[in-house]
Amino acid sequence: MPALSVDLRERIVKTYEGGGTSIRKVAEQFQVSKTTVQDLLKLKRETGQVCPKAPSGGKPSQLMGKEEQAIEMVTEYPDYTLSEYCELWLERTGIKISESTMCRFLQTLRLTRKKNKKEPQS
């Protein structure tokens, strides 16, 4: 379910603070749960606003703090493919990562993989 708009949040709090109604009736009127109304009132009381909080949490990257190793790896082997980088990363760090994870990490570090065209041997 998407977050409630700030306008709707303000109307819910204003309706309750106007008096003459219960949390349950406000919840029914705006078609939200009683807990939602209680949480909005608590948020307003604690912060003075009803704006949604910034998202938090998430899993930290396995590659955090290993930027130098990645830079050395790309400098040492600039012609490797993502698959080869993943294999080398596993050998060097013991951490198995996918090609997409490696690609995002290299993009974050602004490291480009320049390919040299291999000349056919005669």
MOFEN-V689753 format. One line per field, one symbol per residue. ss: DSSP state (H for helix, E for strand, L for the rest). burial: I if it has 24 or more other C-alpha atoms within 12 Angstrom, else O. A space follows every 50 residues. Layout:
ss: ???
burial: ???
//
This chain:
ss: LLLLLHHHHHHHHHHHHLLLLLHHHHHHHHLLLHHHHHHHHHHHHHHLLL LLLLLLLLLLLLLLLLHHHHHHHHHHLLLLLHHHHHHHHHHHHLLLLLHH HHHHHHHHLLLLLLLLLLLLLL
burial: OOOOOOOIIIOIIOIIOOOOOOIOOIIOOOOOOOOIIIIIIOOIOOOOOI OOOOOOOOOOOOIOOOOOOIIOIIOOOOOOOIOOIIOIIOOOOOOOIOOO OIIOIIOOOOOOIOOOOOOOOO
//
